[in-house]
Amino acid sequence: MNAEVRAIKTSAEQGLVQAYAGARGTLPGDGVVAALREDAFKRFDAGGLPHRRVEEWKYTDLRALMREAKPLAGPADRRPEAIVDITSVLSGVEPSLIAIVNGRYAPEWSDKNQSDPGVTVLELFAFAGGSPDYRLGQGPGKDDAALGLNTVFMTGGVGLRIKKNAAPAKPIHIAHVFSGKAAAAMYPRSVVVVEPGAHLTLIESFSGPDGIDYQVNSALELVIGDNAQVDHIKIGYDGNAALRVSTLGATVGAKAAYRDFVFTSGGAVVRNQTFVRFAGEGTKGAIGGVSLLKNRQHIDNTLVIEHAAANCESREQFKTVLDGQSHGVFQGKIVVEPHAQKTDAKMMTRALLLSEDAEADNKPELEIFADDVVCGHGATAGALDPGLKFYLMSRGISEKESEALLIEAFIDETIEQIAHEGIRDALKFAALKWLGTRG
Amino acid sequence: MLLEVKNLHVEVDDKKILNGLTLSVEKGQVAAIMGPNGSGKSTLAYVLAGKDNYKVTEGDVLLDGKSILAMAPDERAAKGLFLAFQYPVEVPGVATMTFLRTALNAQRKTRGEAELSTPEFMKLVRETSKHLGIDQEMLRRAVNVGFSGGEKKRNEILQMAILQPRLAVLDETDSGLDIDALKIVAEGVNRLRSPKRSMIVITHYQRLLNFIVPDVVHVLAKGRVVKSGGKELALELEAKGYAQYADEAA
């Protein structure tokens, strides 16, 4: 008799297994996609949700944090309010909008005039089936457990292509929104291929109503060609009860410029996973982020930056502001592969604790297999400097306003990295709004 | 009387620093406070401004006859108290201009006055900074970040000139300044002398008092005022040193 040893499944894990059994026949995509799903499901069925004994998930124990699996979200029957909210945040930017509602591409709520000749937008599975130069699910981070779960259920999204040497006039905004009245789960997935020499400013946002514990497991695959320039800005504006795990897998070609920025202030439990692989020589990358936490929020930014080619430079700078009983996590790993000589990588992470009850975990890691590199990292965590606060207050500025000025300065230093002025201003304003809600 | 310090006892980290300090400053008066290192000069400045961790165990500080000890630093500032720091701190990320405007408007708001419009404010800053040799580029930089010692001290006087306090406490404003910088700072201070404004000029050396001539001089030793006199007292101290007061305060 064969006895297979398995961990007992939690109710969320059982729910996910049942959900897949029920949906497997109706989930979209061709035979290749179905095979990807089956394979990912087998891995999930064996390993379950990632938990604290898995090194990468030590500080964000998804098995404990995800109590139950919500039913898969159905298509929206009305224009979601969250689209209005998130577009108002970006009103000064006027990007071209691609709406992903309840985990599906919603062309009816997207901008009609995607007429830029350098841009094509297709529904994800139509794109994946018709792009010989691209294979779904092969990018950096492909073995990650959360990405695997997205692969099991991925319900849709877009495939976006920026043609060779094109430079769309407006930023493109992929807005993920939830419009339901009761909690549900969404598994959106999108692919963006930026061909050589093209320029793109891509905003990716997540939003939904407060008070509903909806779940999002999203993934974005980004393929950046040689000599391309890409700015990717991710805005986490979820409702206050939402649980979201988002995975970005970016492959960057030679002599490219890639700037990635993650801003998160919403959601109850959020994990932003950023996997970047510098695959071509002579590329410059800047990966940054700001997380603003209060109450019992849990926000995790986890990076894995692989330097797989020589002569690339990367800068990582993350800031976390924590109030209430919140928990912030930063994990940053820089891997320099043996042939990636002359790599120049520097990572800095700083946490500002505004409350005695907040907790910040910072875990920088370097794995260097080349011998001619410049790599470094630094991490700090601390409260506001009382000496600075006293100086401001001695000039007549109230305690609250003094704190706000100092926090704003702390945040702005990192937001300044965003090249697009309108997006920079929008996020500075969002940060100010967050400061205004401090008790 | 604008300021009355009555029998003030202050501890810092359980160490007694001020031991029954009594001092009065009249309206419009410039009072110099001199004393050896460790006599409590800077402690007095910080206690007046309301810094944390300075524990008043006895005595009182009255401004216009009312105790200010329970007030937060910003409330004291709005009442017209200003401290020019011995070591002005660097505030990364906060532009000097933003800082000045926020401070001025916060004080005006607390006093029930209208905020200055941006053009009014810009004009005020431009005119005031010109006298102090502060250029516009410096005002765009973060507060004191990358400023030289002299620039930091000039920035303190600029803040004082903009905020127009009724009582300015200058804590060793001369420290770290060469003679040219000292002259600029002293001229800036003298320009602000007025029958409506009192000043406490804290210094270790008599040199500053050649440029900012005080109405009275108080000698501080071991946490209390041990002698008061006219401006000639400063010259006497310069000649004889502080050793003669070592026993008197004990």
Boltz contact constraints between the chains, C-beta under 6 A:
constraints:
  - contact:
      token1: [A, 387]
      token2: [B, 89]
      max_distance: 6.0
  - contact:
      token1: [A, 388]
      token2: [B, 89]
      max_distance: 6.0
  - contact:
      token1: [A, 388]
      token2: [B, 91]
      max_distance: 6.0
  - contact:
      token1: [A, 390]
      token2: [B, 51]
      max_distance: 6.0
  - contact:
      token1: [A, 391]
      token2: [B, 89]
      max_distance: 6.0
  - contact:
      token1: [A, 393]
      token2: [B, 73]
      max_distance: 6.0
  - contact:
      token1: [A, 393]
      token2: [B, 74]
      max_distance: 6.0
  - contact:
      token1: [A, 394]
      token2: [B, 49]
      max_distance: 6.0
  - contact:
      token1: [A, 394]
      token2: [B, 73]
      max_distance: 6.0
  - contact:
      token1: [A, 394]
      token2: [B, 77]
      max_distance: 6.0
  - contact:
      token1: [A, 394]
      token2: [B, 83]
      max_distance: 6.0
  - contact:
      token1: [A, 395]
      token2: [B, 77]
      max_distance: 6.0
  - contact:
      token1: [A, 395]
      token2: [B, 103]
      max_distance: 6.0
  - contact:
      token1: [A, 396]
      token2: [B, 74]
      max_distance: 6.0
  - contact:
      token1: [A, 396]
      token2: [B, 77]
      max_distance: 6.0
  - contact:
      token1: [A, 396]
      token2: [B, 78]
      max_distance: 6.0
  - contact:
      token1: [A, 396]
      token2: [B, 103]
      max_distance: 6.0
  - contact:
      token1: [A, 396]
      token2: [B, 106]
      max_distance: 6.0
  - contact:
      token1: [A, 396]
      token2: [B, 107]
      max_distance: 6.0
  - contact:
      token1: [A, 397]
      token2: [B, 74]
      max_distance: 6.0
  - contact:
      token1: [A, 397]
      token2: [B, 102]
      max_distance: 6.0
  - contact:
      token1: [A, 397]
      token2: [B, 103]
      max_distance: 6.0
  - contact:
      token1: [A, 397]
      token2: [B, 106]
      max_distance: 6.0
  - contact:
      token1: [A, 398]
      token2: [B, 74]
      max_distance: 6.0
  - contact:
      token1: [A, 405]
      token2: [B, 94]
      max_distance: 6.0
  - contact:
      token1: [A, 409]
      token2: [B, 93]
      max_distance: 6.0
  - contact:
      token1: [A, 409]
      token2: [B, 94]
      max_distance: 6.0
  - contact:
      token1: [A, 412]
      token2: [B, 93]
      max_distance: 6.0
  - contact:
      token1: [A, 413]
      token2: [B, 93]
      max_distance: 6.0
